[in-house]
Amino acid sequence: MSKLGNLGARLYRGEVGYDFVGKRKIWYAVSILITITAIVGLAVRGLNMGIEFEGGAVFNTPKTSVSVAKAEESAEKASGHDAIVQKLGDDAMRIQIAGVDIDKSDQIKAALAKDLDVKAADINADLVGPSWGEQIANKAWQGLAIFMVLVVIYLAIAFEWRMALAALIALIHDITITVGVYALVGFEVTPGTVIGLLTILGYSLYDTVVVFDSLKEQSKDLTKQTRFTYSEVANRSINGTLVRSINTTVVALLPVAGLLFIGGGVLGAGMLNDISLSLFVGLAAGAYSSIFIATPLVADFKEREPQLKALKKRVLAKRAAAAAKGESAEGPQSADSENSDDSDGYDGYGDEGPQDSASGDAAPAAVVGPRTQPASRGRGRGRPSGKRR
């Protein structure tokens, strides 16, 4: 654990890091491949919509010794439609039949009572009309659309429209993957699924906003210096919040995994699958999109601006000139040069170029951003001699 804490501190200070933004084309390709797979699964298999959306009947039976397979066969024979049977904890059963004519409910109830060897009066029947199910579906889509609009407005006000657009693309990416997994797995889509989707979208935004806030802070007055491009600053923001994102995602996934695999799989509480699968897939997809999609997209959008495009040219030209002279990309550092024009008055990233903490040599390409120095090392700055006292 101490090693993980050490790594987190070094990532935050910029001593080590991974070039997420520089390798963004790889992440884009992976995301496109996953999204296409999800869309194909959705088109081929479709969604297994619950009766709340399609209409139908749910029959809750008392304790019975009849097997699930036998109950399913009996329900399909009596109704003429596919049936979903779930075993409950006290050997009771929940029999769900979609698309059933409400007028046939009494007939189906009587047939089930005979085949399951229970009294018809003890079977509880809940009926959902198709028009009501359609209203529920429309309300779900309206709620999702309103959520998206509010998110874009908030991010555009709090940050800027480019970040809002990147966050929206990441959210659509998360929804598509989650819905595609539901189609491929065949789990039933219920109002619980919609609640799970809205929950994971909020969680995904939380992670994204944390990175955006760090990026906004670190990119202030960026064009006044010639040491770092916007993409490098964006990459530093991702690395600085990486361990936090991983920790919060793992902590959130553990209880959801318990609901999905133990509650739904081992204990057979199938109703937990409705919400737990959307939470599990959505949380993982949200953490992925926050790191690999949203911030790299912002970097792509921002570096199309004339000012930041010109900044990138200046930074690369300066590094090429330094390399031609046999110097490091940041140039030699000394007490006299720390206040020279090379820093351009921009000290948001420390006073040294990208270095390895052990050797002081130039860091590898994956390390972006310099090492932040302890406060004691800057005490002599601003004095004519540059000496510390």
N, C-alpha and C positions, 0 to 999 in steps of 0.2 A: 504493500500500500504506500510505503514511503517513497518507493521508486516511482509509482504513478504520480504521487504528489510532486515529486521532483520534476518529472516530465512535464506536468501541467504548468509549473512555474517557469520552466525553461521555454516552453511554447509561448507562454504569455509575454515573456521578456524578448522573444525573438531570437534566442540563442540557437534553437533548432526549429525545424518546421518542414512541412511537406508542401510542394508546389501544386496545390489544388487548382488554382486558377490557370496556371500554365498548362496543365493537362486537361483543360476543360473539354476539349474536343472528344477525348476518350469518354468522359462522363456523359456528354451529350449523346454519343453513339449508344452507350449502354442504356440510357434512359429511353431513347427512341425505340430500341429493340424490345425492352420490357413493355413499353406502352403499346407497340404494335401487337405483341403477344396477347396483351390484355384485351385489345379491341377485337382481335380475331376470335378469342375465346368468347367474348360477349356476343359477337355476330353469329358464331356457329352454335353455341350451346344456349345462349340467352340466360336470363335471370329466372330463378325459381321464386316467383313472387308469392308471398303469403296471402292468406285469405283477406287480410286487412286491405289489400290492394285489389285483389281479383274478386272478392266476394266468395262466400261458401259457408261451411258449418264446422264447428268444433264440438266434438262429443267427449266429455270427461266421464269415464266409467269408474265405478268403485273397484275394490280389490277383486282380482280375478286370477285364475291359474292358467288361463289361455296364453299361449306364446304371442309375441309381437307379430311374427309371420302369419299366424292363423288369424289374428285380429285384422291385419292388413288385407288378407285375402277376403275375409268376410265383409269388410267395409267397401272394398272395390266391387264385390259382387252385388251388394245391396244398392250401391249408388250409381254404378256404371262409370265412375271417375277414379282417377288415381287418388290414393290415400296415403297420408303420412301418419305413422303411429309411433308414439314415444312412450316408453315405460317410465312411470313416475316412481318416487321413492317408496311408497307403500303398496307396490304392486298394482296400483291403479294405472289407467292408460289415458292418453290424450290422443284422440283420433281426429285428424284434420283432413277435410275433403273440400277441395277448391272447386268452384264452378257448379256447386250443387243447387238445384232448384229448391227454394225454401219450402215449397209445398210438399216436397218429398221427405222432409226432415223426420216427420213422424213415422213414415214407413221405414226409413233407414234406422231410426232409433229402435223400433220393434225388432228388426232383423238382427241388430247388434245384441240386443238383450237376449235373444234366443241363442245366438251362436256363442256368446261369451258367458252364458249361464248366470246372468244377473237380472235384477228386476228393471223393467223399463223406466219406472219412476225414479230409480236411483241414478240414471244416466242424465247428466246435465248437458243440455244442448245450447250453444251460443251461435246465433245466425248473423251473418253479415251480408247485406245486399250489395250487388255489384255497383250500384250508383254511389253508395257510401264509400266503397273501396276506391272508386275513381276520385272522389273528393279528397280522400286521404293522400292519394298519389300526387294530386295537383298541389295540395298544401305542402307536401314534402319538397317538391320542386320549387315552389315559391319561396319557402324558407331558405333553401340553398342559394337561390338567386339573390335574395335580399342580403344574406350573409356575405356573399361575394362582393356585392356593390358597396356595402358598408366598409368592408376590409380595404377595398381599393381607395375609397374616399379618405379613410383614416390615414393610410400609409402615404397617400399623396400629400396630405396636410402635414403630417408629422415628419416625413422625410422628403420625398420628391416622387414625381410620377414614374420615373424609371424604376425605382425600387418597388413602387406599387405594382407596376406591370410585371416585374420579375417575380414578385410574391404571388401574383395571380396565376402566372404560368406554373409555378411550383405547386400551387393548390390544385389546379386542374390535373397536373401530373399525378398527385397523390390520390385524387378521387378516381381517376381512370384506372390506376393500378389496383386499388381496393375493390372497385366494382368488377374488374376483370377477374380477380381472384375468386370473388363470389360466383361468377359465371363458371369458372373452371372447376371449382370445388363442388358446386351444386348446393351450397347452403341456402336456406330459405331467407328471403329478404322480407323483413318485418319493420314496423316502426322503430323497434330497438336498433335495427341496422342504421336507420337514418340518424338516430340519436348518436350512435357510435361515430358515424361520418362527421357530424358537426363537432363532436368532441375532439376527434383527431385533427380536424382542420384548425381548431383553436390552438392545439398543442404545436402543430407544425408552424403556425404563425409566431408562437412564442419564441421558438428557437430561431426563426428567421429574423425577427425583430431584434433579438439580442445581438446577432452578427451585424445587422444594419446599423444599430446604434453605435457599436464600436467603430464601424467603417465611417460613419458620419463624423465622429469625433476625431479620428485619425487623419481624415482627408481635408481638414480645415487648412486653408492657405496652401494647398498642395502645389499650386502653380508658381509659388514664390521660391521653390527650390528646384534643383536639378539632380537629385540623388535617387529618387524613387518614382516609378510610374504608378498610375492609379491601380493597375492590376496587382502590383506588388503590395500596395497598401491593403487592398482587398484580401489578398492572400494572408497577410499578417493578421487581419481581423478574424479570419476563419481559424487560423492556428491558435490565436489567443483565446478563443472560446471553445476550442475543440474538445478538450477534456470535460468541460462543463456540459456540453451537449451530449457526449457519450454517457456520462454519469447519470444525467437526468433521464435519458432514454432508457438505459438499462433498468433503473429503478422503477420506471413506469411500466416497462415490459414484463417484469417479473410477476406482479399480481395478475396482469392480464393473461399471461401464459398459464398461470394457475387456473384461472376461470376456463380457458379454452381447452387445455389438454387434460387437466384433472377433473374439473367440474363437468365439462361437456363430453370428454372422451372416456375417462375412467369411471366416473360416477354416473354417467349417462344422463346428466341434466341437459338435454338437448336445447332447451330454451335459452341457455346461456350462450350458445353458439351464435345466436342472432347478433348480439352486441360485441361479444369478445373477439370474434374473427375480424370485424371491421376495426376494432381498437388495435388489435395486434398488428395487422398488416399496415394500417394507417399510421401508427406510431413509428414503425420502422421506415416506411416510405417518407414520412414527414421529416425525420432526422436526416435521411439521405438527401432529400431535396434541399433542405436548408444549407447543407454543406456543399453539395456537388452541383446544384442547379441554380438556386436563387442568387447567391453572391457572384458566381462566375457570369451569370447573365447581366447583372448590374455592371460588372466590369466591362463586358462587351458593349453595352448601351452607352456607358459614360465615355469610353475611349473613342467614340465616334464624334464627340464634341470637338470643335476646332481647338479650344484651349488645351484640352487634355491630349489631343492628338499631337499638337505642337510640343507639349511637355514630353511626351514619349520620345519624339525625335531628338529633343535636346538631351535627354537622359542617355539615350543610346549613343548619340554623337560624343558626349563627354566620356562615356565608358570606352568607346572605340579609340578616342584620342589618348586616354590614359593607358590603354593596352598597347598602343603603338609606341609609347614611351617606356614600356616595360614596367609601368606602375600598376597598382591595384586599381580596380574600377572606381574606388572612392578616393584614390590619391593618398599620399602620405599624410598621416595625422600627427600634429605636434601642437604644443601649447600656443605657438604663434599663429598656426594656420586654422585653429579652431574657430577664430573670430573672423576669418577671411571670407571672401565672397563665395567660396565653394559651398558653404553651408546655406547661403542666401537667406540668413535669418530664420531658417526653418529648423527647429530643434525638437520636433515632436517624435523623433525616432532615435534619440541618443546622439552620440558624437563620433561613433565609429561605423565603418562600413560593415557588411556582412562578414562575420568572423566566426571561427570555431573557438569555443571557450577554452579548449585545452591547449591549442597550439598558437592561436592568434593569427593563423594563416587564413587566406581567403576561404570562405565557406563554399560547399558544393552548391550546384545550381538549385537544388531543392530547398535550400535555406534562404528565405526571403526576409529582409528586414534586419537591422542591426541589433546588437545587444544593448539593452538599457543598463546604464551604469548606476551603481549605488549613489545615493545623494552625497556622500562624503567626498566623492571624486570631483565634484563640481564646485567645491567651496572656493577655490582660488580664481574662478573665472570672473572676468570683469575688472580684475586688478591689473595694473600696467605690467607687472612682472609675470603674471599668470601663475604665481606660486601659491601653494596652499599654506595656511597657517594652522 
